[in-house]
Amino acid sequence: MKKRPVLIGALLTAALALSGCAGGAAAGEAEKPATSGPVVGGNLTVGVVAWIGPLDRQQSSSRTFTNIQVTDSLVDQDPDTGKIVPWLASSWEIENDGARYVFKLRDDVTFSNGEKFDAEAVKLNFDSIIELGKQGTAGQANAYLRGYTGTEVIDPYTVAISFDAPKAGFLQAASEAPLGFVSPSTTKQTIEERANGVIGTGPFVIKDVVKDERLVLSARKDYEWGSTARKNASAPHIDTLTYLVIPESSARIGALTSGSVDAIQWPSSNNIDEVDSEYSVYSRPSAGIVYSLYPNTADPILSQEAPRRAVQRAINRQEIKSVLLDKTIQPATSVVSAVFPTYTDLSDKLSYNPDEVKKILTADGWAIGSDGIWAKNGQRLALSLPFESSENKALFELIQQQLKANGIELDLRQVTGAELQASLKSGDYAFAFGNFTRPDPDAFLVNFVPEYSNLARADVTPELTQLIKDQSVNVDAASRAKQSADIQAGLIDHAISIPLHEAVSVIVTDKKVHDVAFTAQWWAIFGAAWIDQ
């Protein structure tokens, strides 16, 4: 059966508008011919979905897949283990129960313009991020620095970063691109100037920018400070990396098959099936909250637990997989994806069970009406899902059919982006849809705690909310992992989250391209990539 189109990878949908945000094997399951080793040289061109600006990741959550090629962070996160490893910082100590982090920096790192990376540069960057936040930008970076009280320069290569309370997730946050470092001279530029390109310490340097068309990066030949989580910690094998904007999936496939590009990002599921045998497919799930329905817990119906739980068991995730999803995408087995560092398999709680739907609703006083829809006290179990993108329409229509078969009505409302934001702001919706990429339990904090998320509209599970807050200040790794497992179970048991399927980052390449890799989050990186000549 030919699969119907569905979006197989995306950033957190703009519909969520969450405060703060944010990727198996590091390089998926690509087939590679036997070779003697990497070839140095060549130009790699990648067809991407949309323009990658603004080109300052501290300012914007948009298109991290390009910015991470240009900047580095204090630490990195191993995509296979989730472990935090050294990068620009060679070591660190956690003090004051997690309210103070002391980093010892490498002394051999420079920005691409020759400026030195040192403790003063760290302080300049973090202080600059706070100032950007005051100007209404750098939302994600400021979320990572929430509670920041300052950076102390202890000596030229030792720095202490302090917060007003313990911050267990900061070490992982310090590995993320929004806290990647730009040169001291870049921090002095205006917001508009920085949006056109930044100077970093990364393996690539911005060479040419044509807005809405292409971005060309050149390899930095003196780069020697990559993290141990990267296959290549030295200078890139390729000479240049070019991103070409090709919005339509079919057009990207055409560019690949014609040889106009060497690789493409995020083809549709149908296109994956078409190219699978002739090209290499690299993929990694997003390490974070899977694509989910977020119930409006202030809604008159969904403020009640029984209707939320009924929806949870009325969705057939295996049918979604068989009808819509290609081999790179798996149905949800938890609130988070299987590559999330503290993932817990809860697939038994997410199995399709129409008998359980009936049991839940009957026990709560609901009865099937003459129109086949459950009702209680004159109120029908009718819910709404506003959405903007047609990419996910097939998914929503299948869920609509599944719910209807179980006596639950779902009204799908396709609206403009502005209308969607207005609905989410006013609370005129039953469900919102999206995902969230961050491989740390603080992902729960910014998705399900009201003061952090505009989708957690009412706190209907105060004990669970407190547990989410408690993990955010717990620096004991084993204890925090147990809290994370309990949170995942609680979010599903109380149906605060309705997980659907994993989000996946996909890169399809010509067979001559090798060693595309991914960060722990899910972003494709090309420092180790090479091309047969």
N, C-alpha and C positions, 0 to 999 in steps of 0.2 A: 504493500500500500504506500503510495507516494505521500510523504508528509506535507502537511500544509505549512505555509510560511510562518515562522515565529522568530522574534528577535532573540538571538542566542547570546548576546553579550551587550552590556550597556553600563554606563555610569549609573549611580543612584539617580533614579528618575527625578526630574525637576519638580514633579508633583509632590515629592516628600518635603522638600525645603527644610531638611533637618539641620539643627545646629551642630556642626562638626561632621566628619566623615573620614572615612575614608570617606588568590590567585594560586596530591599528586606529585607527580614527577615534575621537576623544574621545567621540563620542555615537552611534556605531553607524550604522545605516542607516535611521533613522526618516524617514518622509515628512512634509514640512511644507508647508502652503499658503503662498502668497505673502503677505507681511505687511510693514507699514511699519516694524516694529521692536518691541522689548520693551514690554509693558504693565506698569506698576507697580501693585502691589496684588493682592489675592486670597489665598486660602488653599488650599494644596496638600496633599491627603491621600493617603498611600501605604500600601497594604496590604502588610505584610511577613510573612515566614514564622514568625518566633519573636520572643520578647521580646528587647529590645536591651540589657539590663543585664548586668553592672554598668556604670553610666554613667561610668566612669573608664577611659579607654583605656590609661593607664599601667599599670593593674593587670591588665587582662584583654585577651585576644585576641578576645573575643566581640564580634560585630556592629559592626565598624568603620564600617559605612555610616552610622551615626548619629553616632558620636563625632567623625568628621572634619568635621562641620558646625559644631562648637562650638570646636575648638581649631585652632591653626596651628602650623607648625613652622619651624625655622631656614631651611630651603630647601625647594624643591618639585622634582618630577621631571616634565618635560614628557612627557605620555603618547604624543605622536607621535614624538619623537626619543630619548627616554630621557635627555636632557640635564638636568643639575642646574642649577636657576635660582634667583635670589634670592627670598626671601620675607620672613621677619622679620629675616633677616640680609641686608644689602645687598651684602656682599662677604666674601671669606674667603681665607685663605692656608693652605697645607699645609706644615708644617715637620717637621723631624726624620724625614724619609723616611716620613711618614704617621703618626707617633706623636703629633703635636700639630696641632690645628686651631684657627686664630685667626679669629674671626668679628667683623665690624663690624656692629652692630645698627642697625636703624632707630630713630629717636628720637621717633617720633610714634605709637607703638602703646600702647594701653591694654587692660587686661582689662575685661570688661563691668561689673565693679563699681567701675571707676574707678582701680584700682591700676595702676601704671606697669609696662610691660614693659621691663626693662633687664638689664644684665649680672648683677645680683644675683638677679633672677628666674630666669635661666638656671641659675645655680649652685644655687639652692634646688631647682629641678626635678630636675636630674640627681643631686644628692646625695640627694634624697627618693626617687628611683627605686631607688638602691642600698639605702636603708634598707627600702623596701618589699620588696625581694628578700630581705633578711635575715628578713623576717616571712613568707616563703613565698608572696609574690605578685609581680606585675610580672615574670613570667618572660620574656616576649618583649622588654620594654624592657631588662631586664638582659642579655639575650643581645646586644642591639645595643650595650650599653655594656661588654661583656666586656673586661677588661683596663683599665678606667677607673681612673685614679689621681687625678683631681681636676679641678676647674674653677677657673681663675684669673681674677679680676675685674681686668682691666688698667686700665680706666676705666669710667665709668658705661655706656658703650655699646660696649665692646670686651671680648671674653671669649675665653679660651684653654682648650680642652678637651684633656686629655692622657691617653695610654694607655701601658701598659708595653711595647708593641711596635707596629710599624706596623700600621695598621688601614685597609686600602684601601677597605673597604665602608662606612666610617662616614659619609661625606658622603651617600651614598644613604640610609643608615639614618636620618640626621637629617631626611630628608623624610617619614618614616613617622609615622603617628598615635601609636604608643606613645611616641615622643619629642616629641609635641606638648605645648604648655605650658599649665599650669593656674596660677591666680593664687597668689601667695605665701600668702594666707590659706587656700587650698585645701590646700596642702602641709602645713599644720599640723593638718588634720582627721584623724580616725581613718579606718582602712580602710573601715569600715562607712558612715561619713558620706560619704566620697568616692564610694562605690558608688551612692549615691542622686542624684548629680549633681555636676558640677564647674563652675567658672567659668573660661572661656577667653578668648582674644582673637579667636575665630572670627566668621564672619558671622552665626551664629545663637546664641541664648541659650536654655537650658532654661527652659521656662515652666511646664509641668504634667506630672506623672508619675503614672500609674496602673499600677503594676507588673503585668506580664503582659497588659495591655490596650492602653495607648496612651502615647505620648510626644509632647508638643507643644513645638515650638521656635518662637521668635519672631525675626524678622529684626532685626539690629542696624543701625539707620539711620545710625550714624556710622562704619561700617566702610569703610576706605579703603586697606587695605594687603594686598590679595590679591596672589598671585604672578602673574608674567607668563605662567605656564602656564594660567591660568584665563581663560575668555572674559569673565567679569565680575570685575574686581578691586576693585569697590566694593560698596556695600550691596546685598543681595539685592533682586530685583524683587518677589518675593512677600512678603506680610506674615507668614504663619505656615507652618510645615511640620509636618504631623502624621503620625506613624507609627501605624497600627492593626495589631495582631497578628491575623492570619487564617491559621492554620496550613495548612489544606487548599488545594491549588492550585485546585480547582474552586470553592471558596467565594470565593477571591480573584477569580477570573474573574467570578463572579456579582456581587460587589461592584462591579467595574469596569463591567460591562454595565448594571447598575442605576443607576449614577451615585452610589453610596454612597462610592466613592473615585475619585480622579482618575488614579491610577497603581497598579500592583502590581509586586511583586518576584518573580522566579524562578517563573514558571508552568511546568508540565510541558511536554514537547515536544508532546504532543497538543493542549494548550491554545494553544500558540504557533500551530499550524496553524489553529485555530479563529478566532483574533482577528486574524490577520495582515492581512487586507484592510481591516478596519474601525478599527484602532487603530494607534498608532505603536509600533514595537518598537525600543528602544535596547539595544545590547549591546556588551560588550567582553570579550575573553578575559582570563583571569587572566594577568598577566605573571610567570610563575614556572614551577615544575615542574608539568607537566600531570598529569591523573589517570593514575595508574600502579599497576602491581603492584610492590611492593618485595620482592625475594627475601630470604629468611632465609639469609644466607650462612654461618650456622653449622649449617644443616640438613644431614644426611648426604648428601642428594642435591644440593641447590642450592649446597653448598660447592664442587661441581664446575662448571666453566664450561660444558661441553657441554650438560647438561640446561637450563641457563638460556638458552643461545643457541638451543636447539631451541624452547623456549617462545616466545622472541622472534619466530621466523619462522613459528610455527604459528598465530599470532593474525592474523586477517584484519580489519584496521582499517577497510577500505573497507566490508566487510559490516556492521560495527558501525555505521558512519555511515548506510548505506542502510536498515537495519532499525530502529535505535533513535533516532537523533539528528536534531534539527530543523536548519533552515538556519543557525542562529546558532552551531552547534557543529561544529568541524572535527576530523577524526581527527589523532592525533599525527604530526608529521613530525620531531620531535626529542624530547629529554628535556624541553625547555622549549617554551612556546608561541611562535607567530610574532611576538608583540609584545614578547617579551623582548629587552632592548637588545642582547645579543650572540648572538641566535638564529642557528643554523646549520641549514640544510635538510638533513636526513639521511633523507629519506623513502625513498631507495633501500635503506637498511639496515633499514627497517621494513616492507618489502613482504611480503605473504604468499607463502611459498615452501615448499610441502610437499616438494619434491625436496631442498631445502637441509636441511630437518629430518632427512630420512633420511640424508643425507650426513654431517651433524654427529654424529648418534648412532651410526651404523655405524662411523665412524672412531674413536669413543671406546669401542667394544666392546659397545655395546648391540645387542640383537636383539629382534624382535617375538615375543612369547609367544603361546601358544595362545589366550589371551583377547583378543588384539589390542592388548595394551599392551606397550610396550618394557620390557625387563628386562636386568639386568646383574649377574652374580654372585649370582643368586637374588633380587635386589632389583628390584621393579617400579617403573616411573616413575610413581608415585602421589603426588600433592601435595595440599595442603589450603589452603583460603582461608576463615578465619573472618570473619564480617561481622555487623554489627548492623542496619543500615538496610535496610528492604524497598525503598527507592527505587532501589537499585542491583542488585536481585536479577535483573532481566531482563538486565542487562549481564553479570553473572557467569554466568548460565545459558547465554548465547550463547557466551561464552568457553569454558565447560565443553564445549559441543558441538564447538567448533572444535578444541580440544585432543584430545578423544576421537577425532575423525576423523583425527588424526595420531598416534594411539597413546599419548597422554598422558592420564592420569586426574587429574581435579581434583575433590576432595571439597569441596563447599560446606557450611559449617557456620554457620547463622544462630544467633547467640547474643545474650545480653544485653550491655549496655555493660560491666558489671562483669566478665563472663566474657571478653569480648574483651580488656579490659585485662590480665586475668590471663594469657591466652594470649600476648599480646605480651611481657609481662614475663618469662614463663618460657621463651619461645622455642618454644612448642607451636604452630607454624604454619609453612607453607612460604612463603606470600605474605601481605603486608599491602597495604591499598589506601588511597590518598589522593592529595592534591595539596598544593602549597605555594606561596603567593603572596609573591614578593619579586622585583622587577625588578633584580637584582644577582647577579653570580656567587657571592657568599657564600651564595646559596640552595643551592649544591652542598655547601658546608661543613656546613650544619646538617641536611642530608639523607643524606649519604653518607660522613661521617667518624665513626668509632666514638665518639670522645670528645665529639662534639657531638650525636649522634643515637642514640636507643635502638633504631632499626631497622637501623643498620649494625652488625650483631652481630659480624661477624668481618671483618677486613681481608684480603680475598683478592686485592686488587689494590694492593699497597703503592706502586707507582710512580704509579698514578693518584691514590691518596690523597695522596701528597706533592705532586702537581701542584695538587690542590685547595687544599692548605694554602699552597702558594707563591703562588697568585693572590691569596690573602687579604691578603698583605703587599706586593703589587706596586701602586704608585700610578701607574705608567706606563700610561695608558689603552689605547694601541695594543697593548702587550705583553700586558696583562691580557685584552684581547679575544681575542687569539690563544690564550692559555691556556684561556679559556672555550670556544672552539671545539674545542680538543683534548679538553677534559674531556667535552663533550657526545658527541663521537665515541667516546671511551673507555668511557663509561658504557653506550653501546649496544653497542659491539663486545664488551665483556665481560659484557653483559646484567646489569649491576648495577641497572639500571632497565629496566622493561618498560612503556614509555609506551603509553597507550591512546587518550585523546582530550583535547582542551583543556577546561578548566573555563571557564565563561562567566558573567558577571554580566549579567542581563537585567532591564530595566525596560520594562513595557508601559504606555502612557499613552493617555488620551483624546486625540483630535486637537486639542483646544483647548490642550493642554500643549506647550510648546516648550523646546528647549535644555537638556534633561537632559544632563549630562556625566559623565565618569568620571575618576578619578585614574589615574596611571600603573599602580597596582596592579590595580584593577578596581572600585573602590568608586564607587557613584553619588553625585554631588554636585549640589546644587540652587541654588547661588548665582547661576547665570545663568538658571535656569528662570523661565518666565513663563506666564501663563494668559490666553487670550482672554477678555475681559469681555463 
